[in-house]
Amino acid sequence: MRQHVNPLSQFFQLPLSLPSKNDIFSKPHYPIHLDIGSAKGEFLIELATKCPEWNFLGLEIREPLVTLCEKKRKLLELNNLKFLFCNVNVSLDEWLKDLDYGQLKRVSIQFPDPWFKRKHFKRRVLTINLLNSVAKSMSEDGEIFIQSDIFKLIESMTHTIDKSRYFNRKDLGCLELIDKNPYNVKTDRERFSLERNLPIYRVMYIRNSLLFIN
């Protein structure tokens, strides 16, 4: 069950000053994987455990979930992982500016809130402005991985990324979908869908090395 919050409400439009990479990671020079909409955090917790040479940041707009994730992270003493509460379309850009160029290697957006009604499309998390912010900080071979169990939503997301011109789809095909999660770690929603034999639509993008943003 998805629990929605309206990211355009006045409360979520207040910019937050996120702690710097030096304050949240014990080894802040490591490459960074950013997960937008980290939910219960199991995906990043497993990745951070398996990949100690990476730093992982989970951003989530539902504050109670961030509190829950941080409790789990601290119990596991994962110093290469942090969960933060924010609206990424309001507060992420300033945090990314603090990174070394190319330090952001991977971004994942998995099963975001679909906001089915057309009048609510503007509430969807993936925007051109967000992509531009990511592209400024991402290495030339950086990845954006998206997946959803809703075909219309993945169509909308790919259309938005294609319009940005800063990313190329990695795999070819009808919609250039990939058939499995490339990180071999599943989110809660992904497990839910697979257990019920529901389709999952996945696309991987690579940062275009020929295009730069001033």
N, C-alpha and C positions, 0 to 999 in steps of 0.2 A: 504494500500500500504506500503510495507516494503522499507525503505530507507537504503541501504547498505553502510557501510564503510569497507574498507579492514583492518582488525586488524593486518595484517602482514606488512603493509607499514611502512616505516622508522619512520614516525611521531608517530605512535601508539606503536612503540617498545621502546620509551623513558620512563623509569620508572618514576612514579610520587610519591612524598612523600605525602601520604594522611594524613590528620589531625587525631590525636588520638581520641579514644572514649571519653576521658576527655574533648576534645575541641569541640566535636560536639553534645554531649548529656548532658542535664542538670542533669540526674541521670545515670551516666556511668556504674553503677553496675548492671543495669537491664539486663535480658536476651535479646539476639539480634536475630532478623530475618533479614537475608541478602537476598535481591532480586537482582539477576544478570540479567542485561538487563531490567532496570526499565521503559524504554520508557517514556510515558507521566505521569507516576507516580500515576495514579488514584487508582491503586490497593493498594499501600502502604499508600497513604493518607487516604483512608477509613479504613484500618487496624489500622493505628496509632491513628485515632480518636476513634475507638471502643476499643482499647487495650492500655490504658495509662500506664499499668504496664510492657510494653515491649518497647524496642528500635528497630527502623527499619532503615536499611541502604539500599538505592537504588544505584546501580552502573550502569552507562550507558556510552557507548563509543561515543555516539553522543552528543557532548557538548551543542548544542542549546537546546536539550531536557532537559538537566540538569538545564540550566538557567531557562527554563520555569517551571520546577518542583519546583525549589527553590523559585520562586516568589509565587507560589501557597502555598507552605508550610509556608512561612513567613506570608502571609495574614491570614492563619489559626492559626498561633502561635503554631505550633506543635513542641515542644522541644524534643520529643522522636523520631523524624524523621529527616533524612538528606539524600540529594542526592549528589553524587559526580561523577565527570567525570574521567574515567580511562579505561584502558584496563586491565581487571581483571587478565588475564594470565601473565601480566607483573608487576602489582603494588599491587595486593591484598595480596600476601604472607606476606610481611613485616607488613602490617596493622593487619593481623590476629595474628601475633606473640605478639602483644601488649595486646591481650585479656587475661582475666583470663581463666584458663583451664575449659572447659565446658560451658563457657558463650555463645558461639555460639550455639543456639538451633535449628534454622531453616534456611534452604537455599531453595530458589525457583528460578527455571530457566524456564521461561514461554514463549513459542512461540519465541525461538531464531531464528536468521537468518538461513535459511536452507542451503544455499550454495549448490545448487543442483548438479553442475558439479563435477565430481570425483576429478578433479585437484584442486578444491577449498575446499575439505573436511577439509584440514588442517586449514582453517580459522574458522571452527566451534568453538564456545566458550567452550564447555565442553571437557576437556582434563584430562588425568590421573594426570598430575602435579597439576592441579587445584583441583581435588578431594583429592589428598594427602594433600594439604595445608588446605583444609576444614576439613578433618578428624583429623588433629593434634589439631585443636582448638575446635572441636565439642564435646558436651556432649555425653555420651554413648547411650542416648536415643534420640539423635538429629535426625532431619528429613531433607531429601532432597526431594523436590517435583518438578517434571518436568511435563510439558504438552506441546503439540504441535498439530496443525491441519494437520500435515504431518506424515503419518505412517512410512515412511522410515527414517525420522529424529528421531522419538521416538525409533525406533529399534536401530539406531546408538547410541543414548544417553544411552539406557539401557545396550547395549553391553559394552560401556565404563565404566559405573558404576559397572557392574558385574565383569569386569576385575580387578577393584581396590581392591576387596576383603574386603573392609572396611564397606560395606553397604549391608543390606539384604532387599529384597523387602517385603513390609508390607502385601500386599494382594495377594491372590492366584487366578489363573485363566489361561486362554489361554496364555496371555502375562502378566498376573498379573496386569491388568489395574484396575483403580478405576473409578467409574461412575460419580463423581462430584468433584468439587474443594473443598478440605477439610476445607478451610478457609472461605467459603461462601462469598467471595468477588471476583468479576470478573475483569479481565484485559479488556482493550479496544478490543484487538484481540479476546478474548474469547467471548465477547458480539457480535462482528461482526460475528463470526462463528456460534454461537447459533441462531442468528436472521435469518441466511440463512440455518439452519438445516444441517450444515456441521459437520462431525465427529470431536471429540476432543479426543486425546489419553493422558491419565494421569497415572502416576506411582508415588508411594510414597516409599521412602527408609528410613530405620532406621539404625543409626550408630551401627555397630557390636561391642558389648561390649567385645568380646573375642580377638580382634585384636588391637594392639597398634603400633604406629609408633615412632621410636626413633628420 
